């Protein structure tokens, strides 16, 4: 079975913490699970939005500079996501 480019899962490029942080940051889901994983195309467009891409009808696809800026922001967002999820897990588990 082959996947079209538009339906490949985000895990083809992104680590789970990255696409989950992306989902949380863009407001789509405060607690993403595996079934909430976006397609690779959707994830890249969300990253591009972090880099300033507006996604209007006539804009076409995001460029490399926009994606680069978005990926830099995603790195910082992912670090914070990991810190916060670790702290939440520590607070749930009694000592």
Phi and psi restraints in degrees (range 20) as a CNS / XPLOR table:
assign (resid 1 and name C) (resid 2 and name N)
       (resid 2 and name CA) (resid 2 and name C) 1.0 -109.7 20.0 2
assign (resid 2 and name N) (resid 2 and name CA)
       (resid 2 and name C) (resid 3 and name N) 1.0 145.7 20.0 2
assign (resid 2 and name C) (resid 3 and name N)
       (resid 3 and name CA) (resid 3 and name C) 1.0 -100.4 20.0 2
assign (resid 3 and name N) (resid 3 and name CA)
       (resid 3 and name C) (resid 4 and name N) 1.0 139.1 20.0 2
assign (resid 3 and name C) (resid 4 and name N)
       (resid 4 and name CA) (resid 4 and name C) 1.0 -72.7 20.0 2
assign (resid 4 and name N) (resid 4 and name CA)
       (resid 4 and name C) (resid 5 and name N) 1.0 161.9 20.0 2
assign (resid 4 and name C) (resid 5 and name N)
       (resid 5 and name CA) (resid 5 and name C) 1.0 -61.1 20.0 2
assign (resid 5 and name N) (resid 5 and name CA)
       (resid 5 and name C) (resid 6 and name N) 1.0 -26.9 20.0 2
assign (resid 5 and name C) (resid 6 and name N)
       (resid 6 and name CA) (resid 6 and name C) 1.0 -83.0 20.0 2
assign (resid 6 and name N) (resid 6 and name CA)
       (resid 6 and name C) (resid 7 and name N) 1.0 -13.3 20.0 2
assign (resid 6 and name C) (resid 7 and name N)
       (resid 7 and name CA) (resid 7 and name C) 1.0 -113.4 20.0 2
assign (resid 7 and name N) (resid 7 and name CA)
       (resid 7 and name C) (resid 8 and name N) 1.0 1.5 20.0 2
assign (resid 7 and name C) (resid 8 and name N)
       (resid 8 and name CA) (resid 8 and name C) 1.0 -63.7 20.0 2
assign (resid 8 and name N) (resid 8 and name CA)
       (resid 8 and name C) (resid 9 and name N) 1.0 142.6 20.0 2
assign (resid 8 and name C) (resid 9 and name N)
       (resid 9 and name CA) (resid 9 and name C) 1.0 -73.2 20.0 2
assign (resid 9 and name N) (resid 9 and name CA)
       (resid 9 and name C) (resid 10 and name N) 1.0 157.0 20.0 2
assign (resid 9 and name C) (resid 10 and name N)
       (resid 10 and name CA) (resid 10 and name C) 1.0 -61.1 20.0 2
assign (resid 10 and name N) (resid 10 and name CA)
       (resid 10 and name C) (resid 11 and name N) 1.0 -26.9 20.0 2
assign (resid 10 and name C) (resid 11 and name N)
       (resid 11 and name CA) (resid 11 and name C) 1.0 -64.0 20.0 2
assign (resid 11 and name N) (resid 11 and name CA)
       (resid 11 and name C) (resid 12 and name N) 1.0 -11.1 20.0 2
assign (resid 11 and name C) (resid 12 and name N)
       (resid 12 and name CA) (resid 12 and name C) 1.0 -59.8 20.0 2
assign (resid 12 and name N) (resid 12 and name CA)
       (resid 12 and name C) (resid 13 and name N) 1.0 -33.4 20.0 2
assign (resid 12 and name C) (resid 13 and name N)
       (resid 13 and name CA) (resid 13 and name C) 1.0 -120.7 20.0 2
assign (resid 13 and name N) (resid 13 and name CA)
       (resid 13 and name C) (resid 14 and name N) 1.0 -38.5 20.0 2
assign (resid 13 and name C) (resid 14 and name N)
       (resid 14 and name CA) (resid 14 and name C) 1.0 -97.7 20.0 2
assign (resid 14 and name N) (resid 14 and name CA)
       (resid 14 and name C) (resid 15 and name N) 1.0 144.8 20.0 2
assign (resid 14 and name C) (resid 15 and name N)
       (resid 15 and name CA) (resid 15 and name C) 1.0 -73.7 20.0 2
assign (resid 15 and name N) (resid 15 and name CA)
       (resid 15 and name C) (resid 16 and name N) 1.0 157.1 20.0 2
assign (resid 15 and name C) (resid 16 and name N)
       (resid 16 and name CA) (resid 16 and name C) 1.0 -53.8 20.0 2
assign (resid 16 and name N) (resid 16 and name CA)
       (resid 16 and name C) (resid 17 and name N) 1.0 -42.7 20.0 2
assign (resid 16 and name C) (resid 17 and name N)
       (resid 17 and name CA) (resid 17 and name C) 1.0 -62.9 20.0 2
assign (resid 17 and name N) (resid 17 and name CA)
       (resid 17 and name C) (resid 18 and name N) 1.0 -32.4 20.0 2
assign (resid 17 and name C) (resid 18 and name N)
       (resid 18 and name CA) (resid 18 and name C) 1.0 -70.0 20.0 2
assign (resid 18 and name N) (resid 18 and name CA)
       (resid 18 and name C) (resid 19 and name N) 1.0 -50.1 20.0 2
assign (resid 18 and name C) (resid 19 and name N)
       (resid 19 and name CA) (resid 19 and name C) 1.0 -71.7 20.0 2
assign (resid 19 and name N) (resid 19 and name CA)
       (resid 19 and name C) (resid 20 and name N) 1.0 -28.6 20.0 2
assign (resid 19 and name C) (resid 20 and name N)
       (resid 20 and name CA) (resid 20 and name C) 1.0 -68.4 20.0 2
assign (resid 20 and name N) (resid 20 and name CA)
       (resid 20 and name C) (resid 21 and name N) 1.0 -42.9 20.0 2
assign (resid 20 and name C) (resid 21 and name N)
       (resid 21 and name CA) (resid 21 and name C) 1.0 -62.0 20.0 2
assign (resid 21 and name N) (resid 21 and name CA)
       (resid 21 and name C) (resid 22 and name N) 1.0 -38.0 20.0 2
assign (resid 21 and name C) (resid 22 and name N)
       (resid 22 and name CA) (resid 22 and name C) 1.0 -63.7 20.0 2
assign (resid 22 and name N) (resid 22 and name CA)
       (resid 22 and name C) (resid 23 and name N) 1.0 -42.6 20.0 2
assign (resid 22 and name C) (resid 23 and name N)
       (resid 23 and name CA) (resid 23 and name C) 1.0 -62.7 20.0 2
assign (resid 23 and name N) (resid 23 and name CA)
       (resid 23 and name C) (resid 24 and name N) 1.0 -44.0 20.0 2
assign (resid 23 and name C) (resid 24 and name N)
       (resid 24 and name CA) (resid 24 and name C) 1.0 -64.9 20.0 2
assign (resid 24 and name N) (resid 24 and name CA)
       (resid 24 and name C) (resid 25 and name N) 1.0 -47.9 20.0 2
assign (resid 24 and name C) (resid 25 and name N)
       (resid 25 and name CA) (resid 25 and name C) 1.0 -64.8 20.0 2
assign (resid 25 and name N) (resid 25 and name CA)
       (resid 25 and name C) (resid 26 and name N) 1.0 -37.5 20.0 2
assign (resid 25 and name C) (resid 26 and name N)
       (resid 26 and name CA) (resid 26 and name C) 1.0 -85.1 20.0 2
assign (resid 26 and name N) (resid 26 and name CA)
       (resid 26 and name C) (resid 27 and name N) 1.0 2.8 20.0 2
assign (resid 26 and name C) (resid 27 and name N)
       (resid 27 and name CA) (resid 27 and name C) 1.0 80.2 20.0 2
assign (resid 27 and name N) (resid 27 and name CA)
       (resid 27 and name C) (resid 28 and name N) 1.0 11.3 20.0 2
assign (resid 27 and name C) (resid 28 and name N)
       (resid 28 and name CA) (resid 28 and name C) 1.0 -79.2 20.0 2
assign (resid 28 and name N) (resid 28 and name CA)
       (resid 28 and name C) (resid 29 and name N) 1.0 -28.3 20.0 2
assign (resid 28 and name C) (resid 29 and name N)
       (resid 29 and name CA) (resid 29 and name C) 1.0 -164.2 20.0 2
assign (resid 29 and name N) (resid 29 and name CA)
       (resid 29 and name C) (resid 30 and name N) 1.0 120.9 20.0 2
assign (resid 29 and name C) (resid 30 and name N)
       (resid 30 and name CA) (resid 30 and name C) 1.0 -75.1 20.0 2
assign (resid 30 and name N) (resid 30 and name CA)
       (resid 30 and name C) (resid 31 and name N) 1.0 -16.2 20.0 2
assign (resid 30 and name C) (resid 31 and name N)
       (resid 31 and name CA) (resid 31 and name C) 1.0 -141.2 20.0 2
assign (resid 31 and name N) (resid 31 and name CA)
       (resid 31 and name C) (resid 32 and name N) 1.0 73.1 20.0 2
assign (resid 31 and name C) (resid 32 and name N)
       (resid 32 and name CA) (resid 32 and name C) 1.0 -69.0 20.0 2
assign (resid 32 and name N) (resid 32 and name CA)
       (resid 32 and name C) (resid 33 and name N) 1.0 142.4 20.0 2
assign (resid 32 and name C) (resid 33 and name N)
       (resid 33 and name CA) (resid 33 and name C) 1.0 -116.6 20.0 2
assign (resid 33 and name N) (resid 33 and name CA)
       (resid 33 and name C) (resid 34 and name N) 1.0 176.8 20.0 2
assign (resid 33 and name C) (resid 34 and name N)
       (resid 34 and name CA) (resid 34 and name C) 1.0 -57.6 20.0 2
assign (resid 34 and name N) (resid 34 and name CA)
       (resid 34 and name C) (resid 35 and name N) 1.0 -37.2 20.0 2
assign (resid 34 and name C) (resid 35 and name N)
       (resid 35 and name CA) (resid 35 and name C) 1.0 -73.5 20.0 2
assign (resid 35 and name N) (resid 35 and name CA)
       (resid 35 and name C) (resid 36 and name N) 1.0 -9.2 20.0 2
assign (resid 35 and name C) (resid 36 and name N)
       (resid 36 and name CA) (resid 36 and name C) 1.0 -90.8 20.0 2
assign (resid 36 and name N) (resid 36 and name CA)
       (resid 36 and name C) (resid 37 and name N) 1.0 2.6 20.0 2
assign (resid 36 and name C) (resid 37 and name N)
       (resid 37 and name CA) (resid 37 and name C) 1.0 -60.4 20.0 2
assign (resid 37 and name N) (resid 37 and name CA)
       (resid 37 and name C) (resid 38 and name N) 1.0 128.2 20.0 2
assign (resid 37 and name C) (resid 38 and name N)
       (resid 38 and name CA) (resid 38 and name C) 1.0 -77.5 20.0 2
assign (resid 38 and name N) (resid 38 and name CA)
       (resid 38 and name C) (resid 39 and name N) 1.0 167.2 20.0 2
assign (resid 38 and name C) (resid 39 and name N)
       (resid 39 and name CA) (resid 39 and name C) 1.0 -71.6 20.0 2
assign (resid 39 and name N) (resid 39 and name CA)
       (resid 39 and name C) (resid 40 and name N) 1.0 162.6 20.0 2
assign (resid 39 and name C) (resid 40 and name N)
       (resid 40 and name CA) (resid 40 and name C) 1.0 -61.0 20.0 2
assign (resid 40 and name N) (resid 40 and name CA)
       (resid 40 and name C) (resid 41 and name N) 1.0 -40.5 20.0 2
assign (resid 40 and name C) (resid 41 and name N)
       (resid 41 and name CA) (resid 41 and name C) 1.0 -63.5 20.0 2
assign (resid 41 and name N) (resid 41 and name CA)
       (resid 41 and name C) (resid 42 and name N) 1.0 -44.9 20.0 2
assign (resid 41 and name C) (resid 42 and name N)
       (resid 42 and name CA) (resid 42 and name C) 1.0 -62.8 20.0 2
assign (resid 42 and name N) (resid 42 and name CA)
       (resid 42 and name C) (resid 43 and name N) 1.0 -43.6 20.0 2
assign (resid 42 and name C) (resid 43 and name N)
       (resid 43 and name CA) (resid 43 and name C) 1.0 -61.9 20.0 2
assign (resid 43 and name N) (resid 43 and name CA)
       (resid 43 and name C) (resid 44 and name N) 1.0 -42.5 20.0 2
assign (resid 43 and name C) (resid 44 and name N)
       (resid 44 and name CA) (resid 44 and name C) 1.0 -65.9 20.0 2
assign (resid 44 and name N) (resid 44 and name CA)
       (resid 44 and name C) (resid 45 and name N) 1.0 -35.9 20.0 2
assign (resid 44 and name C) (resid 45 and name N)
       (resid 45 and name CA) (resid 45 and name C) 1.0 -69.9 20.0 2
assign (resid 45 and name N) (resid 45 and name CA)
       (resid 45 and name C) (resid 46 and name N) 1.0 -34.0 20.0 2
assign (resid 45 and name C) (resid 46 and name N)
       (resid 46 and name CA) (resid 46 and name C) 1.0 -67.3 20.0 2
assign (resid 46 and name N) (resid 46 and name CA)
       (resid 46 and name C) (resid 47 and name N) 1.0 -40.4 20.0 2
assign (resid 46 and name C) (resid 47 and name N)
       (resid 47 and name CA) (resid 47 and name C) 1.0 -62.2 20.0 2
assign (resid 47 and name N) (resid 47 and name CA)
       (resid 47 and name C) (resid 48 and name N) 1.0 -43.8 20.0 2
assign (resid 47 and name C) (resid 48 and name N)
       (resid 48 and name CA) (resid 48 and name C) 1.0 -60.7 20.0 2
assign (resid 48 and name N) (resid 48 and name CA)
       (resid 48 and name C) (resid 49 and name N) 1.0 -36.7 20.0 2
assign (resid 48 and name C) (resid 49 and name N)
       (resid 49 and name CA) (resid 49 and name C) 1.0 -63.2 20.0 2
assign (resid 49 and name N) (resid 49 and name CA)
       (resid 49 and name C) (resid 50 and name N) 1.0 -36.6 20.0 2
assign (resid 49 and name C) (resid 50 and name N)
       (resid 50 and name CA) (resid 50 and name C) 1.0 -63.0 20.0 2
assign (resid 50 and name N) (resid 50 and name CA)
       (resid 50 and name C) (resid 51 and name N) 1.0 -28.9 20.0 2
assign (resid 50 and name C) (resid 51 and name N)
       (resid 51 and name CA) (resid 51 and name C) 1.0 -89.7 20.0 2
assign (resid 51 and name N) (resid 51 and name CA)
       (resid 51 and name C) (resid 52 and name N) 1.0 2.9 20.0 2
assign (resid 51 and name C) (resid 52 and name N)
       (resid 52 and name CA) (resid 52 and name C) 1.0 108.8 20.0 2
assign (resid 52 and name N) (resid 52 and name CA)
       (resid 52 and name C) (resid 53 and name N) 1.0 0.9 20.0 2
assign (resid 52 and name C) (resid 53 and name N)
       (resid 53 and name CA) (resid 53 and name C) 1.0 -69.1 20.0 2
assign (resid 53 and name N) (resid 53 and name CA)
       (resid 53 and name C) (resid 54 and name N) 1.0 131.2 20.0 2
assign (resid 53 and name C) (resid 54 and name N)
       (resid 54 and name CA) (resid 54 and name C) 1.0 -92.4 20.0 2
assign (resid 54 and name N) (resid 54 and name CA)
       (resid 54 and name C) (resid 55 and name N) 1.0 -26.6 20.0 2
assign (resid 54 and name C) (resid 55 and name N)
       (resid 55 and name CA) (resid 55 and name C) 1.0 70.1 20.0 2
assign (resid 55 and name N) (resid 55 and name CA)
       (resid 55 and name C) (resid 56 and name N) 1.0 32.2 20.0 2
assign (resid 55 and name C) (resid 56 and name N)
       (resid 56 and name CA) (resid 56 and name C) 1.0 -74.7 20.0 2
assign (resid 56 and name N) (resid 56 and name CA)
       (resid 56 and name C) (resid 57 and name N) 1.0 164.3 20.0 2
assign (resid 56 and name C) (resid 57 and name N)
       (resid 57 and name CA) (resid 57 and name C) 1.0 -51.0 20.0 2
assign (resid 57 and name N) (resid 57 and name CA)
       (resid 57 and name C) (resid 58 and name N) 1.0 -47.1 20.0 2
assign (resid 57 and name C) (resid 58 and name N)
       (resid 58 and name CA) (resid 58 and name C) 1.0 -90.1 20.0 2
assign (resid 58 and name N) (resid 58 and name CA)
       (resid 58 and name C) (resid 59 and name N) 1.0 5.1 20.0 2
assign (resid 58 and name C) (resid 59 and name N)
       (resid 59 and name CA) (resid 59 and name C) 1.0 -76.3 20.0 2
assign (resid 59 and name N) (resid 59 and name CA)
       (resid 59 and name C) (resid 60 and name N) 1.0 -21.8 20.0 2
assign (resid 59 and name C) (resid 60 and name N)
       (resid 60 and name CA) (resid 60 and name C) 1.0 75.0 20.0 2
assign (resid 60 and name N) (resid 60 and name CA)
       (resid 60 and name C) (resid 61 and name N) 1.0 -157.2 20.0 2
assign (resid 60 and name C) (resid 61 and name N)
       (resid 61 and name CA) (resid 61 and name C) 1.0 -89.6 20.0 2
assign (resid 61 and name N) (resid 61 and name CA)
       (resid 61 and name C) (resid 62 and name N) 1.0 154.2 20.0 2
assign (resid 61 and name C) (resid 62 and name N)
       (resid 62 and name CA) (resid 62 and name C) 1.0 -66.7 20.0 2
assign (resid 62 and name N) (resid 62 and name CA)
       (resid 62 and name C) (resid 63 and name N) 1.0 151.3 20.0 2
assign (resid 62 and name C) (resid 63 and name N)
       (resid 63 and name CA) (resid 63 and name C) 1.0 -92.2 20.0 2
assign (resid 63 and name N) (resid 63 and name CA)
       (resid 63 and name C) (resid 64 and name N) 1.0 175.2 20.0 2
assign (resid 63 and name C) (resid 64 and name N)
       (resid 64 and name CA) (resid 64 and name C) 1.0 -65.1 20.0 2
assign (resid 64 and name N) (resid 64 and name CA)
       (resid 64 and name C) (resid 65 and name N) 1.0 -38.7 20.0 2
assign (resid 64 and name C) (resid 65 and name N)
       (resid 65 and name CA) (resid 65 and name C) 1.0 -66.5 20.0 2
assign (resid 65 and name N) (resid 65 and name CA)
       (resid 65 and name C) (resid 66 and name N) 1.0 -42.0 20.0 2
assign (resid 65 and name C) (resid 66 and name N)
       (resid 66 and name CA) (resid 66 and name C) 1.0 -63.2 20.0 2
assign (resid 66 and name N) (resid 66 and name CA)
       (resid 66 and name C) (resid 67 and name N) 1.0 -43.4 20.0 2
assign (resid 66 and name C) (resid 67 and name N)
       (resid 67 and name CA) (resid 67 and name C) 1.0 -64.4 20.0 2
assign (resid 67 and name N) (resid 67 and name CA)
       (resid 67 and name C) (resid 68 and name N) 1.0 -39.7 20.0 2
assign (resid 67 and name C) (resid 68 and name N)
       (resid 68 and name CA) (resid 68 and name C) 1.0 -61.2 20.0 2
assign (resid 68 and name N) (resid 68 and name CA)
       (resid 68 and name C) (resid 69 and name N) 1.0 -47.0 20.0 2
assign (resid 68 and name C) (resid 69 and name N)
       (resid 69 and name CA) (resid 69 and name C) 1.0 -62.3 20.0 2
assign (resid 69 and name N) (resid 69 and name CA)
       (resid 69 and name C) (resid 70 and name N) 1.0 -41.9 20.0 2
assign (resid 69 and name C) (resid 70 and name N)
       (resid 70 and name CA) (resid 70 and name C) 1.0 -64.0 20.0 2
assign (resid 70 and name N) (resid 70 and name CA)
       (resid 70 and name C) (resid 71 and name N) 1.0 -40.2 20.0 2
assign (resid 70 and name C) (resid 71 and name N)
       (resid 71 and name CA) (resid 71 and name C) 1.0 -66.8 20.0 2
assign (resid 71 and name N) (resid 71 and name CA)
       (resid 71 and name C) (resid 72 and name N) 1.0 -35.8 20.0 2
assign (resid 71 and name C) (resid 72 and name N)
       (resid 72 and name CA) (resid 72 and name C) 1.0 -63.7 20.0 2
assign (resid 72 and name N) (resid 72 and name CA)
       (resid 72 and name C) (resid 73 and name N) 1.0 -43.5 20.0 2
assign (resid 72 and name C) (resid 73 and name N)
       (resid 73 and name CA) (resid 73 and name C) 1.0 -65.3 20.0 2
assign (resid 73 and name N) (resid 73 and name CA)
       (resid 73 and name C) (resid 74 and name N) 1.0 -40.1 20.0 2
assign (resid 73 and name C) (resid 74 and name N)
       (resid 74 and name CA) (resid 74 and name C) 1.0 -62.4 20.0 2
assign (resid 74 and name N) (resid 74 and name CA)
       (resid 74 and name C) (resid 75 and name N) 1.0 -36.5 20.0 2
assign (resid 74 and name C) (resid 75 and name N)
       (resid 75 and name CA) (resid 75 and name C) 1.0 -57.3 20.0 2
assign (resid 75 and name N) (resid 75 and name CA)
       (resid 75 and name C) (resid 76 and name N) 1.0 -46.8 20.0 2
assign (resid 75 and name C) (resid 76 and name N)
       (resid 76 and name CA) (resid 76 and name C) 1.0 -66.1 20.0 2
assign (resid 76 and name N) (resid 76 and name CA)
       (resid 76 and name C) (resid 77 and name N) 1.0 -41.3 20.0 2
assign (resid 76 and name C) (resid 77 and name N)
       (resid 77 and name CA) (resid 77 and name C) 1.0 -63.8 20.0 2
assign (resid 77 and name N) (resid 77 and name CA)
       (resid 77 and name C) (resid 78 and name N) 1.0 -38.9 20.0 2
assign (resid 77 and name C) (resid 78 and name N)
       (resid 78 and name CA) (resid 78 and name C) 1.0 -66.7 20.0 2
assign (resid 78 and name N) (resid 78 and name CA)
       (resid 78 and name C) (resid 79 and name N) 1.0 -40.6 20.0 2
assign (resid 78 and name C) (resid 79 and name N)
       (resid 79 and name CA) (resid 79 and name C) 1.0 -58.7 20.0 2
assign (resid 79 and name N) (resid 79 and name CA)
       (resid 79 and name C) (resid 80 and name N) 1.0 -47.1 20.0 2
assign (resid 79 and name C) (resid 80 and name N)
       (resid 80 and name CA) (resid 80 and name C) 1.0 -65.9 20.0 2
assign (resid 80 and name N) (resid 80 and name CA)
       (resid 80 and name C) (resid 81 and name N) 1.0 -38.4 20.0 2
assign (resid 80 and name C) (resid 81 and name N)
       (resid 81 and name CA) (resid 81 and name C) 1.0 -59.5 20.0 2
assign (resid 81 and name N) (resid 81 and name CA)
       (resid 81 and name C) (resid 82 and name N) 1.0 -44.3 20.0 2
assign (resid 81 and name C) (resid 82 and name N)
       (resid 82 and name CA) (resid 82 and name C) 1.0 -64.3 20.0 2
assign (resid 82 and name N) (resid 82 and name CA)
       (resid 82 and name C) (resid 83 and name N) 1.0 -42.5 20.0 2
assign (resid 82 and name C) (resid 83 and name N)
       (resid 83 and name CA) (resid 83 and name C) 1.0 -61.4 20.0 2
assign (resid 83 and name N) (resid 83 and name CA)
       (resid 83 and name C) (resid 84 and name N) 1.0 -47.6 20.0 2
assign (resid 83 and name C) (resid 84 and name N)
       (resid 84 and name CA) (resid 84 and name C) 1.0 -68.5 20.0 2
assign (resid 84 and name N) (resid 84 and name CA)
       (resid 84 and name C) (resid 85 and name N) 1.0 -40.1 20.0 2
assign (resid 84 and name C) (resid 85 and name N)
       (resid 85 and name CA) (resid 85 and name C) 1.0 -67.5 20.0 2
assign (resid 85 and name N) (resid 85 and name CA)
       (resid 85 and name C) (resid 86 and name N) 1.0 -35.0 20.0 2
assign (resid 85 and name C) (resid 86 and name N)
       (resid 86 and name CA) (resid 86 and name C) 1.0 -65.1 20.0 2
assign (resid 86 and name N) (resid 86 and name CA)
       (resid 86 and name C) (resid 87 and name N) 1.0 -42.8 20.0 2
assign (resid 86 and name C) (resid 87 and name N)
       (resid 87 and name CA) (resid 87 and name C) 1.0 -65.0 20.0 2
assign (resid 87 and name N) (resid 87 and name CA)
       (resid 87 and name C) (resid 88 and name N) 1.0 -40.1 20.0 2
assign (resid 87 and name C) (resid 88 and name N)
       (resid 88 and name CA) (resid 88 and name C) 1.0 -64.7 20.0 2
assign (resid 88 and name N) (resid 88 and name CA)
       (resid 88 and name C) (resid 89 and name N) 1.0 -40.9 20.0 2
assign (resid 88 and name C) (resid 89 and name N)
       (resid 89 and name CA) (resid 89 and name C) 1.0 -64.2 20.0 2
assign (resid 89 and name N) (resid 89 and name CA)
       (resid 89 and name C) (resid 90 and name N) 1.0 -39.9 20.0 2
assign (resid 89 and name C) (resid 90 and name N)
       (resid 90 and name CA) (resid 90 and name C) 1.0 -65.1 20.0 2
assign (resid 90 and name N) (resid 90 and name CA)
       (resid 90 and name C) (resid 91 and name N) 1.0 -35.7 20.0 2
assign (resid 90 and name C) (resid 91 and name N)
       (resid 91 and name CA) (resid 91 and name C) 1.0 -73.9 20.0 2
assign (resid 91 and name N) (resid 91 and name CA)
       (resid 91 and name C) (resid 92 and name N) 1.0 -26.0 20.0 2
assign (resid 91 and name C) (resid 92 and name N)
       (resid 92 and name CA) (resid 92 and name C) 1.0 -77.5 20.0 2
assign (resid 92 and name N) (resid 92 and name CA)
       (resid 92 and name C) (resid 93 and name N) 1.0 -36.2 20.0 2
assign (resid 92 and name C) (resid 93 and name N)
       (resid 93 and name CA) (resid 93 and name C) 1.0 -86.7 20.0 2
assign (resid 93 and name N) (resid 93 and name CA)
       (resid 93 and name C) (resid 94 and name N) 1.0 119.7 20.0 2
assign (resid 93 and name C) (resid 94 and name N)
       (resid 94 and name CA) (resid 94 and name C) 1.0 -67.9 20.0 2
assign (resid 94 and name N) (resid 94 and name CA)
       (resid 94 and name C) (resid 95 and name N) 1.0 150.5 20.0 2
